Each structure stands twice: as C-alpha cells, then as structure tokens.
C-alpha cells in the first residue's frame, strides 16, 4: 500500500508484514512465492532497496525494529542492526554515499552505518542524534554528490554531508517561511534544479547547493484538502512523466505542464 514493490530480475519483492513475512519475494510472472524474510511488530513503509557493498548485491529491508540486509536471490540474512521507529514510521529508503548508509525517521531516530568492505556487515557510527542529520517524517531525502537534502521533522529543509552529519544550512524557503513542524515538500532533482511540491499545494522550482537555496519560481497548483496538526495540507508525492507533473488531493488528480 505504501512501500512500492521492487522488481529484481525474475523477482517481485514486496513489503507484506506478518510473522516471518515482513518481506516476501514472488515470481513476477506467476506470483509463486520464492522466499520470505523477517518479522516485525509493524511492517513499516520503507521500500526494498538494493545496494552494492563488500563485493555483493545486498537487499536492504528496513522495518520499525531493525535494518536488515539479505541476499536478493534467496532472502538469506547477511546482517542486521536494531532500529526503534516511533509509531511504526520507518518510511524513507536508505541512502548510500561511499561506505556509509544513512536511514532515519522522526523523533530524532536516525542511524548512520558504515558498510564493511571485506564481507557483508556494518558498524554503527551514529544513532539518534538530535542535532545532526535529518529526521524525515514522510519525505524522502535526496543525495546529490556527498550532500544530502531533506525535510526535517521540524519542517525545515536541511542540508548535510556524510559522515560528519553537521548541518550545512537549514531553510524554510520551500514553504514560504512557514515552519510549525512536520511540514513536507517532496523533492525531485532534474538537471541543475529541484522540483519541490509542498504541502500547501505549491510547486516550487529551486536550486540547492551546499551553500544554500535559490528559489527560481513557485505557483499554486492544487488546493490542500486534508488536515494535519491543525493546518490544511496536501501530502502527496507527485509523479513526473515527459514534461508533465501529476499530483492529487482528496478531490481531484491534475496534470501540470512544465515545458513552458
């Protein structure tokens, strides 16, 4: 429902949930179950993600209680490290820059791991650092070179580098200066700029760099139709195809032309 499936060769890998079936791989043509892996009190929302480390392909499966690595072909566990999500909200896909893997959620639950290069495994570098790294709610951070940009639980856009995690800057520009906490702006990179769809229903075009934010343009494209924490919001990750953006609220789905 929330964590999109992953197609890997002949396999369709899905977050399912349940005893021993937190993640299940199916034959993508027949639907036959190929393997099952993991148990967690809640299945979480983090999509299955494949990385390359220690000379092998590793399938990273993040749930509210642990970050697991398994063989994509068999589901065999390669390594695991504990995690403690708030309200079951393990949402973002893990980000790998060099030898480091970063993943996190709100309430300052973030985790920086160093990937072993000789054999599959990790070392915990940093955990639950309130003043370092980003603690996303429901917006995927983006890696651009060695810099990560992401919406923090405080409602600010934050930039930082791995592995030190010290913020390079914070900004409320994507939301027009409003910051009450948990604000969202879904980020997509295109060439030298970013398209950010914020919870106010605005599409913002901006340039992000390690030195700051440059707003190029913004436009109201759809009305907020829901409510969160006492404010009107539209929490929807847009889709992009060709020269168009597709986005919805609770009343309508619209197509926005971006080529002009």
ChimeraX commands (.cxc) that place a marker at each C-alpha (Angstrom):
marker #1 position 0.00,0.00,0.00 radius 0.5
marker #1 position 2.75,2.45,0.90 radius 0.5
marker #1 position 6.14,0.82,0.22 radius 0.5
marker #1 position 6.36,0.29,-3.53 radius 0.5
marker #1 position 7.44,-3.19,-4.69 radius 0.5
marker #1 position 10.85,-3.79,-6.24 radius 0.5
marker #1 position 11.37,-5.76,-9.45 radius 0.5
marker #1 position 14.75,-7.51,-9.40 radius 0.5
marker #1 position 15.29,-9.85,-12.33 radius 0.5
marker #1 position 12.59,-12.54,-12.10 radius 0.5
marker #1 position 11.52,-11.43,-8.61 radius 0.5
marker #1 position 8.81,-9.05,-7.36 radius 0.5
marker #1 position 9.87,-8.11,-3.81 radius 0.5
marker #1 position 7.12,-6.73,-1.56 radius 0.5
marker #1 position 6.73,-5.43,1.98 radius 0.5
marker #1 position 3.93,-7.64,3.30 radius 0.5
marker #1 position 4.03,-7.84,7.09 radius 0.5
marker #1 position 3.23,-10.67,9.47 radius 0.5
marker #1 position 5.10,-13.42,11.26 radius 0.5
marker #1 position 8.12,-14.34,9.16 radius 0.5
marker #1 position 6.76,-12.41,6.17 radius 0.5
marker #1 position 7.78,-8.80,6.68 radius 0.5
marker #1 position 9.17,-9.05,3.15 radius 0.5
marker #1 position 8.19,-11.64,0.54 radius 0.5
marker #1 position 9.61,-12.28,-2.93 radius 0.5
marker #1 position 7.34,-13.62,-5.67 radius 0.5
marker #1 position 7.94,-14.82,-9.21 radius 0.5
marker #1 position 7.00,-11.71,-11.18 radius 0.5
marker #1 position 5.34,-13.76,-13.94 radius 0.5
marker #1 position 3.44,-16.43,-11.97 radius 0.5
marker #1 position 3.05,-14.97,-8.47 radius 0.5
marker #1 position 4.63,-18.07,-6.90 radius 0.5
marker #1 position 6.31,-17.32,-3.58 radius 0.5
marker #1 position 10.10,-17.58,-3.81 radius 0.5
marker #1 position 11.20,-16.64,-0.32 radius 0.5
marker #1 position 10.06,-14.84,2.83 radius 0.5
marker #1 position 12.06,-12.89,5.39 radius 0.5
marker #1 position 11.74,-11.12,8.71 radius 0.5
marker #1 position 9.27,-10.39,11.48 radius 0.5
marker #1 position 8.37,-7.01,12.95 radius 0.5
marker #1 position 5.53,-5.68,15.08 radius 0.5
marker #1 position 4.63,-3.40,12.15 radius 0.5
marker #1 position 5.69,-3.75,8.54 radius 0.5
marker #1 position 6.73,-0.12,8.05 radius 0.5
marker #1 position 6.72,1.83,4.79 radius 0.5
marker #1 position 10.34,1.68,3.61 radius 0.5
marker #1 position 10.67,0.21,0.08 radius 0.5
marker #1 position 13.09,-2.68,-0.51 radius 0.5
marker #1 position 16.37,-1.22,-1.77 radius 0.5
marker #1 position 19.35,-2.95,-3.40 radius 0.5
marker #1 position 22.90,-1.70,-2.79 radius 0.5
marker #1 position 26.36,-2.95,-3.69 radius 0.5
marker #1 position 28.78,-3.46,-0.79 radius 0.5
marker #1 position 31.53,-5.92,0.15 radius 0.5
marker #1 position 31.54,-7.07,-3.47 radius 0.5
marker #1 position 27.97,-8.39,-3.38 radius 0.5
marker #1 position 24.44,-7.18,-4.06 radius 0.5
marker #1 position 22.58,-6.60,-0.81 radius 0.5
marker #1 position 18.83,-6.11,-0.40 radius 0.5
marker #1 position 18.25,-3.63,2.43 radius 0.5
marker #1 position 14.98,-4.22,4.28 radius 0.5
marker #1 position 14.19,-1.54,6.87 radius 0.5
marker #1 position 11.38,-2.15,9.33 radius 0.5
marker #1 position 10.39,-0.31,12.54 radius 0.5
marker #1 position 12.58,-2.60,14.67 radius 0.5
marker #1 position 15.65,-3.35,12.57 radius 0.5
marker #1 position 17.64,-2.65,9.43 radius 0.5
marker #1 position 18.30,-5.98,7.70 radius 0.5
marker #1 position 20.40,-6.97,4.72 radius 0.5
marker #1 position 19.54,-10.15,2.81 radius 0.5
marker #1 position 20.54,-11.88,-0.40 radius 0.5
marker #1 position 18.11,-10.68,-3.10 radius 0.5
marker #1 position 18.06,-14.14,-4.71 radius 0.5
marker #1 position 17.32,-16.18,-1.58 radius 0.5
marker #1 position 16.28,-13.91,1.28 radius 0.5
marker #1 position 19.17,-15.24,3.38 radius 0.5
marker #1 position 20.10,-12.80,6.17 radius 0.5
marker #1 position 23.50,-11.16,5.70 radius 0.5
marker #1 position 23.43,-8.74,8.66 radius 0.5
marker #1 position 21.03,-6.93,10.96 radius 0.5
marker #1 position 21.18,-3.96,13.32 radius 0.5
marker #1 position 18.45,-2.72,15.70 radius 0.5
marker #1 position 16.27,0.30,14.98 radius 0.5
marker #1 position 13.47,1.84,17.03 radius 0.5
marker #1 position 10.91,3.72,14.96 radius 0.5
marker #1 position 8.28,5.97,16.53 radius 0.5
marker #1 position 4.71,4.85,15.77 radius 0.5
marker #1 position 5.98,2.30,13.28 radius 0.5
marker #1 position 7.09,5.07,10.94 radius 0.5
marker #1 position 10.05,3.62,9.11 radius 0.5
marker #1 position 9.36,5.39,5.81 radius 0.5
marker #1 position 12.41,6.56,3.84 radius 0.5
marker #1 position 14.56,4.43,1.54 radius 0.5
marker #1 position 18.14,4.08,2.76 radius 0.5
marker #1 position 20.78,6.33,1.18 radius 0.5
marker #1 position 24.31,5.13,0.46 radius 0.5
marker #1 position 27.22,7.53,-0.08 radius 0.5
marker #1 position 30.60,5.84,-0.30 radius 0.5
marker #1 position 30.98,3.39,2.57 radius 0.5
marker #1 position 28.11,4.90,4.58 radius 0.5
marker #1 position 24.43,4.03,4.75 radius 0.5
marker #1 position 22.00,6.53,6.25 radius 0.5
marker #1 position 18.39,5.99,7.23 radius 0.5
marker #1 position 16.11,7.75,9.68 radius 0.5
marker #1 position 12.71,8.82,10.86 radius 0.5
marker #1 position 11.16,11.41,13.09 radius 0.5
marker #1 position 11.56,11.82,16.86 radius 0.5
marker #1 position 15.29,12.08,16.02 radius 0.5
marker #1 position 15.53,8.40,15.20 radius 0.5
marker #1 position 18.30,8.43,12.62 radius 0.5
marker #1 position 21.01,5.89,12.01 radius 0.5
marker #1 position 24.37,6.11,10.24 radius 0.5
marker #1 position 26.08,2.83,9.43 radius 0.5
marker #1 position 29.49,2.12,7.93 radius 0.5
marker #1 position 29.38,-0.73,5.43 radius 0.5
marker #1 position 32.08,-3.38,5.72 radius 0.5
marker #1 position 34.06,-3.80,2.53 radius 0.5
marker #1 position 35.61,-7.23,3.18 radius 0.5
marker #1 position 32.41,-9.14,3.96 radius 0.5
marker #1 position 28.74,-8.12,4.40 radius 0.5
marker #1 position 28.24,-6.32,7.68 radius 0.5
marker #1 position 28.03,-2.87,9.28 radius 0.5
marker #1 position 29.35,-0.78,12.13 radius 0.5
marker #1 position 27.08,1.73,13.87 radius 0.5
marker #1 position 28.65,5.19,13.52 radius 0.5
marker #1 position 25.88,7.35,14.94 radius 0.5
marker #1 position 22.39,6.78,16.31 radius 0.5
marker #1 position 19.51,9.08,17.31 radius 0.5
marker #1 position 21.44,12.33,17.03 radius 0.5
marker #1 position 19.03,15.20,17.61 radius 0.5
marker #1 position 21.27,17.95,16.27 radius 0.5
marker #1 position 22.88,16.01,13.45 radius 0.5
marker #1 position 21.50,14.57,10.25 radius 0.5
marker #1 position 17.91,14.85,9.07 radius 0.5
marker #1 position 14.93,13.21,10.78 radius 0.5
marker #1 position 12.37,12.89,7.97 radius 0.5
marker #1 position 8.66,12.35,8.53 radius 0.5
marker #1 position 7.24,11.26,5.18 radius 0.5
marker #1 position 9.53,12.86,2.61 radius 0.5
marker #1 position 12.44,11.01,1.01 radius 0.5
marker #1 position 15.79,12.82,1.39 radius 0.5
marker #1 position 17.95,13.08,-1.74 radius 0.5
marker #1 position 21.69,12.51,-2.11 radius 0.5
marker #1 position 23.47,14.85,-4.52 radius 0.5
marker #1 position 27.18,14.03,-4.57 radius 0.5
marker #1 position 28.23,13.81,-0.93 radius 0.5
marker #1 position 25.45,16.16,0.23 radius 0.5
marker #1 position 22.01,15.08,1.42 radius 0.5
marker #1 position 18.99,17.40,1.22 radius 0.5
marker #1 position 15.85,16.53,3.17 radius 0.5
marker #1 position 12.83,17.88,5.02 radius 0.5
marker #1 position 13.40,17.56,8.75 radius 0.5
marker #1 position 10.76,16.79,11.36 radius 0.5
marker #1 position 10.93,20.45,12.41 radius 0.5
marker #1 position 9.57,21.45,8.99 radius 0.5
marker #1 position 12.86,22.85,7.70 radius 0.5
marker #1 position 14.79,21.85,4.61 radius 0.5
marker #1 position 18.19,20.71,5.83 radius 0.5
marker #1 position 21.49,20.04,4.04 radius 0.5
marker #1 position 24.34,17.97,5.46 radius 0.5
marker #1 position 27.28,15.84,4.38 radius 0.5
marker #1 position 28.26,12.34,5.39 radius 0.5
marker #1 position 29.79,11.08,7.55 radius 0.5
marker #1 position 30.00,14.04,9.97 radius 0.5
marker #1 position 26.31,14.96,9.66 radius 0.5
marker #1 position 26.76,18.55,10.70 radius 0.5
marker #1 position 24.08,20.74,9.06 radius 0.5
marker #1 position 25.41,22.96,6.29 radius 0.5
marker #1 position 22.27,25.08,6.42 radius 0.5
marker #1 position 18.56,25.00,7.15 radius 0.5
marker #1 position 15.83,26.83,5.25 radius 0.5
marker #1 position 12.06,27.41,5.29 radius 0.5
marker #1 position 12.03,28.88,1.76 radius 0.5
marker #1 position 10.30,25.91,0.12 radius 0.5
marker #1 position 7.27,26.57,2.32 radius 0.5
marker #1 position 7.40,30.33,2.11 radius 0.5
marker #1 position 8.83,30.82,5.57 radius 0.5
marker #1 position 6.23,28.81,7.47 radius 0.5
marker #1 position 7.64,26.32,9.94 radius 0.5
marker #1 position 5.44,24.73,12.60 radius 0.5
marker #1 position 6.86,21.22,12.50 radius 0.5
marker #1 position 6.38,18.17,10.19 radius 0.5
marker #1 position 5.97,20.35,7.07 radius 0.5
marker #1 position 6.57,18.50,3.83 radius 0.5
marker #1 position 7.97,19.29,0.41 radius 0.5
marker #1 position 8.52,16.33,-1.91 radius 0.5
marker #1 position 11.80,16.76,-3.80 radius 0.5
marker #1 position 12.73,15.59,-7.30 radius 0.5
marker #1 position 16.01,16.53,-8.97 radius 0.5
marker #1 position 16.05,17.48,-12.67 radius 0.5
marker #1 position 19.34,18.58,-14.24 radius 0.5
marker #1 position 20.64,21.54,-12.19 radius 0.5
marker #1 position 17.45,22.23,-10.28 radius 0.5
marker #1 position 14.89,20.67,-8.00 radius 0.5
marker #1 position 11.11,20.47,-8.28 radius 0.5
marker #1 position 9.54,20.65,-4.82 radius 0.5
marker #1 position 5.83,20.05,-4.27 radius 0.5
marker #1 position 4.94,21.36,-0.84 radius 0.5
marker #1 position 2.03,20.63,1.47 radius 0.5
marker #1 position 0.38,23.97,0.66 radius 0.5
marker #1 position -0.19,22.70,-2.88 radius 0.5
marker #1 position 2.60,24.78,-4.38 radius 0.5
marker #1 position 5.14,23.67,-6.95 radius 0.5
marker #1 position 8.47,25.33,-6.23 radius 0.5
marker #1 position 11.45,25.27,-8.60 radius 0.5
marker #1 position 14.75,25.81,-6.82 radius 0.5
marker #1 position 18.48,25.28,-6.99 radius 0.5
marker #1 position 20.01,23.53,-3.98 radius 0.5
marker #1 position 23.72,23.53,-3.26 radius 0.5
marker #1 position 25.97,23.06,-0.22 radius 0.5
marker #1 position 25.83,26.85,0.23 radius 0.5
marker #1 position 22.04,27.33,0.26 radius 0.5
marker #1 position 18.72,27.61,-1.61 radius 0.5
marker #1 position 17.90,29.73,-4.64 radius 0.5
marker #1 position 14.17,29.94,-5.43 radius 0.5
marker #1 position 13.54,30.21,-9.18 radius 0.5
marker #1 position 9.74,30.13,-9.28 radius 0.5
marker #1 position 6.65,28.96,-7.41 radius 0.5
marker #1 position 2.98,28.50,-8.28 radius 0.5
marker #1 position -0.15,27.28,-6.52 radius 0.5
marker #1 position -1.24,24.20,-8.49 radius 0.5
marker #1 position -3.77,22.42,-6.24 radius 0.5
marker #1 position -5.68,23.10,-3.01 radius 0.5
marker #1 position -4.91,21.36,0.28 radius 0.5
marker #1 position -7.85,19.08,1.07 radius 0.5
marker #1 position -6.82,17.46,4.34 radius 0.5
marker #1 position -5.71,18.49,7.81 radius 0.5
marker #1 position -2.66,17.61,9.89 radius 0.5
marker #1 position -1.63,19.07,13.23 radius 0.5
marker #1 position -4.20,21.84,12.89 radius 0.5
marker #1 position -3.22,23.07,9.43 radius 0.5
marker #1 position -4.51,22.43,5.90 radius 0.5
marker #1 position -2.22,20.09,3.93 radius 0.5
marker #1 position -1.93,18.03,0.80 radius 0.5
marker #1 position 0.56,15.24,1.45 radius 0.5
marker #1 position 1.16,13.59,-1.89 radius 0.5
marker #1 position 4.33,12.64,-3.70 radius 0.5
marker #1 position 3.88,13.80,-7.31 radius 0.5
marker #1 position 4.75,11.76,-10.39 radius 0.5
marker #1 position 6.68,13.13,-13.36 radius 0.5
marker #1 position 6.46,11.89,-16.96 radius 0.5
marker #1 position 7.68,13.65,-20.06 radius 0.5
marker #1 position 7.10,17.34,-19.47 radius 0.5
marker #1 position 4.25,16.89,-17.00 radius 0.5
marker #1 position 3.73,16.57,-13.27 radius 0.5
marker #1 position 0.78,14.56,-11.95 radius 0.5
marker #1 position -0.46,15.19,-8.44 radius 0.5
marker #1 position -3.66,14.70,-6.46 radius 0.5
marker #1 position -5.50,15.86,-3.39 radius 0.5
marker #1 position -8.56,14.12,-1.92 radius 0.5
marker #1 position -10.87,15.58,-4.57 radius 0.5
marker #1 position -9.04,15.54,-7.89 radius 0.5
marker #1 position -5.96,14.49,-9.82 radius 0.5
marker #1 position -4.37,17.10,-12.07 radius 0.5
marker #1 position -1.67,17.29,-14.74 radius 0.5
marker #1 position 0.65,20.30,-14.72 radius 0.5
marker #1 position 2.57,21.20,-17.89 radius 0.5
marker #1 position 6.21,22.06,-17.11 radius 0.5
marker #1 position 7.71,22.68,-20.55 radius 0.5
marker #1 position 6.77,26.38,-20.79 radius 0.5
marker link #1:1,2 radius 0.2
marker link #1:2,3 radius 0.2
marker link #1:3,4 radius 0.2
marker link #1:4,5 radius 0.2
marker link #1:5,6 radius 0.2
marker link #1:6,7 radius 0.2
marker link #1:7,8 radius 0.2
marker link #1:8,9 radius 0.2
marker link #1:9,10 radius 0.2
marker link #1:10,11 radius 0.2
marker link #1:11,12 radius 0.2
marker link #1:12,13 radius 0.2
marker link #1:13,14 radius 0.2
marker link #1:14,15 radius 0.2
marker link #1:15,16 radius 0.2
marker link #1:16,17 radius 0.2
marker link #1:17,18 radius 0.2
marker link #1:18,19 radius 0.2
marker link #1:19,20 radius 0.2
marker link #1:20,21 radius 0.2
marker link #1:21,22 radius 0.2
marker link #1:22,23 radius 0.2
marker link #1:23,24 radius 0.2
marker link #1:24,25 radius 0.2
marker link #1:25,26 radius 0.2
marker link #1:26,27 radius 0.2
marker link #1:27,28 radius 0.2
marker link #1:28,29 radius 0.2
marker link #1:29,30 radius 0.2
marker link #1:30,31 radius 0.2
marker link #1:31,32 radius 0.2
marker link #1:32,33 radius 0.2
marker link #1:33,34 radius 0.2
marker link #1:34,35 radius 0.2
marker link #1:35,36 radius 0.2
marker link #1:36,37 radius 0.2
marker link #1:37,38 radius 0.2
marker link #1:38,39 radius 0.2
marker link #1:39,40 radius 0.2
marker link #1:40,41 radius 0.2
marker link #1:41,42 radius 0.2
marker link #1:42,43 radius 0.2
marker link #1:43,44 radius 0.2
marker link #1:44,45 radius 0.2
marker link #1:45,46 radius 0.2
marker link #1:46,47 radius 0.2
marker link #1:47,48 radius 0.2
marker link #1:48,49 radius 0.2
marker link #1:49,50 radius 0.2
marker link #1:50,51 radius 0.2
marker link #1:51,52 radius 0.2
marker link #1:52,53 radius 0.2
marker link #1:53,54 radius 0.2
marker link #1:54,55 radius 0.2
marker link #1:55,56 radius 0.2
marker link #1:56,57 radius 0.2
marker link #1:57,58 radius 0.2
marker link #1:58,59 radius 0.2
marker link #1:59,60 radius 0.2
marker link #1:60,61 radius 0.2
marker link #1:61,62 radius 0.2
marker link #1:62,63 radius 0.2
marker link #1:63,64 radius 0.2
marker link #1:64,65 radius 0.2
marker link #1:65,66 radius 0.2
marker link #1:66,67 radius 0.2
marker link #1:67,68 radius 0.2
marker link #1:68,69 radius 0.2
marker link #1:69,70 radius 0.2
marker link #1:70,71 radius 0.2
marker link #1:71,72 radius 0.2
marker link #1:72,73 radius 0.2
marker link #1:73,74 radius 0.2
marker link #1:74,75 radius 0.2
marker link #1:75,76 radius 0.2
marker link #1:76,77 radius 0.2
marker link #1:77,78 radius 0.2
marker link #1:78,79 radius 0.2
marker link #1:79,80 radius 0.2
marker link #1:80,81 radius 0.2
marker link #1:81,82 radius 0.2
marker link #1:82,83 radius 0.2
marker link #1:83,84 radius 0.2
marker link #1:84,85 radius 0.2
marker link #1:85,86 radius 0.2
marker link #1:86,87 radius 0.2
marker link #1:87,88 radius 0.2
marker link #1:88,89 radius 0.2
marker link #1:89,90 radius 0.2
marker link #1:90,91 radius 0.2
marker link #1:91,92 radius 0.2
marker link #1:92,93 radius 0.2
marker link #1:93,94 radius 0.2
marker link #1:94,95 radius 0.2
marker link #1:95,96 radius 0.2
marker link #1:96,97 radius 0.2
marker link #1:97,98 radius 0.2
marker link #1:98,99 radius 0.2
marker link #1:99,100 radius 0.2
marker link #1:100,101 radius 0.2
marker link #1:101,102 radius 0.2
marker link #1:102,103 radius 0.2
marker link #1:103,104 radius 0.2
marker link #1:104,105 radius 0.2
marker link #1:105,106 radius 0.2
marker link #1:106,107 radius 0.2
marker link #1:107,108 radius 0.2
marker link #1:108,109 radius 0.2
marker link #1:109,110 radius 0.2
marker link #1:110,111 radius 0.2
marker link #1:111,112 radius 0.2
marker link #1:112,113 radius 0.2
marker link #1:113,114 radius 0.2
marker link #1:114,115 radius 0.2
marker link #1:115,116 radius 0.2
marker link #1:116,117 radius 0.2
marker link #1:117,118 radius 0.2
marker link #1:118,119 radius 0.2
marker link #1:119,120 radius 0.2
marker link #1:120,121 radius 0.2
marker link #1:121,122 radius 0.2
marker link #1:122,123 radius 0.2
marker link #1:123,124 radius 0.2
marker link #1:124,125 radius 0.2
marker link #1:125,126 radius 0.2
marker link #1:126,127 radius 0.2
marker link #1:127,128 radius 0.2
marker link #1:128,129 radius 0.2
marker link #1:129,130 radius 0.2
marker link #1:130,131 radius 0.2
marker link #1:131,132 radius 0.2
marker link #1:132,133 radius 0.2
marker link #1:133,134 radius 0.2
marker link #1:134,135 radius 0.2
marker link #1:135,136 radius 0.2
marker link #1:136,137 radius 0.2
marker link #1:137,138 radius 0.2
marker link #1:138,139 radius 0.2
marker link #1:139,140 radius 0.2
marker link #1:140,141 radius 0.2
marker link #1:141,142 radius 0.2
marker link #1:142,143 radius 0.2
marker link #1:143,144 radius 0.2
marker link #1:144,145 radius 0.2
marker link #1:145,146 radius 0.2
marker link #1:146,147 radius 0.2
marker link #1:147,148 radius 0.2
marker link #1:148,149 radius 0.2
marker link #1:149,150 radius 0.2
marker link #1:150,151 radius 0.2
marker link #1:151,152 radius 0.2
marker link #1:152,153 radius 0.2
marker link #1:153,154 radius 0.2
marker link #1:154,155 radius 0.2
marker link #1:155,156 radius 0.2
marker link #1:156,157 radius 0.2
marker link #1:157,158 radius 0.2
marker link #1:158,159 radius 0.2
marker link #1:159,160 radius 0.2
marker link #1:160,161 radius 0.2
marker link #1:161,162 radius 0.2
marker link #1:162,163 radius 0.2
marker link #1:163,164 radius 0.2
marker link #1:164,165 radius 0.2
marker link #1:165,166 radius 0.2
marker link #1:166,167 radius 0.2
marker link #1:167,168 radius 0.2
marker link #1:168,169 radius 0.2
marker link #1:169,170 radius 0.2
marker link #1:170,171 radius 0.2
marker link #1:171,172 radius 0.2
marker link #1:172,173 radius 0.2
marker link #1:173,174 radius 0.2
marker link #1:174,175 radius 0.2
marker link #1:175,176 radius 0.2
marker link #1:176,177 radius 0.2
marker link #1:177,178 radius 0.2
marker link #1:178,179 radius 0.2
marker link #1:179,180 radius 0.2
marker link #1:180,181 radius 0.2
marker link #1:181,182 radius 0.2
marker link #1:182,183 radius 0.2
marker link #1:183,184 radius 0.2
marker link #1:184,185 radius 0.2
marker link #1:185,186 radius 0.2
marker link #1:186,187 radius 0.2
marker link #1:187,188 radius 0.2
marker link #1:188,189 radius 0.2
marker link #1:189,190 radius 0.2
marker link #1:190,191 radius 0.2
marker link #1:191,192 radius 0.2
marker link #1:192,193 radius 0.2
marker link #1:193,194 radius 0.2
marker link #1:194,195 radius 0.2
marker link #1:195,196 radius 0.2
marker link #1:196,197 radius 0.2
marker link #1:197,198 radius 0.2
marker link #1:198,199 radius 0.2
marker link #1:199,200 radius 0.2
marker link #1:200,201 radius 0.2
marker link #1:201,202 radius 0.2
marker link #1:202,203 radius 0.2
marker link #1:203,204 radius 0.2
marker link #1:204,205 radius 0.2
marker link #1:205,206 radius 0.2
marker link #1:206,207 radius 0.2
marker link #1:207,208 radius 0.2
marker link #1:208,209 radius 0.2
marker link #1:209,210 radius 0.2
marker link #1:210,211 radius 0.2
marker link #1:211,212 radius 0.2
marker link #1:212,213 radius 0.2
marker link #1:213,214 radius 0.2
marker link #1:214,215 radius 0.2
marker link #1:215,216 radius 0.2
marker link #1:216,217 radius 0.2
marker link #1:217,218 radius 0.2
marker link #1:218,219 radius 0.2
marker link #1:219,220 radius 0.2
marker link #1:220,221 radius 0.2
marker link #1:221,222 radius 0.2
marker link #1:222,223 radius 0.2
marker link #1:223,224 radius 0.2
marker link #1:224,225 radius 0.2
marker link #1:225,226 radius 0.2
marker link #1:226,227 radius 0.2
marker link #1:227,228 radius 0.2
marker link #1:228,229 radius 0.2
marker link #1:229,230 radius 0.2
marker link #1:230,231 radius 0.2
marker link #1:231,232 radius 0.2
marker link #1:232,233 radius 0.2
marker link #1:233,234 radius 0.2
marker link #1:234,235 radius 0.2
marker link #1:235,236 radius 0.2
marker link #1:236,237 radius 0.2
marker link #1:237,238 radius 0.2
marker link #1:238,239 radius 0.2
marker link #1:239,240 radius 0.2
marker link #1:240,241 radius 0.2
marker link #1:241,242 radius 0.2
marker link #1:242,243 radius 0.2
marker link #1:243,244 radius 0.2
marker link #1:244,245 radius 0.2
marker link #1:245,246 radius 0.2
marker link #1:246,247 radius 0.2
marker link #1:247,248 radius 0.2
marker link #1:248,249 radius 0.2
marker link #1:249,250 radius 0.2
marker link #1:250,251 radius 0.2
marker link #1:251,252 radius 0.2
marker link #1:252,253 radius 0.2
marker link #1:253,254 radius 0.2
marker link #1:254,255 radius 0.2
marker link #1:255,256 radius 0.2
marker link #1:256,257 radius 0.2
marker link #1:257,258 radius 0.2
marker link #1:258,259 radius 0.2
marker link #1:259,260 radius 0.2
view
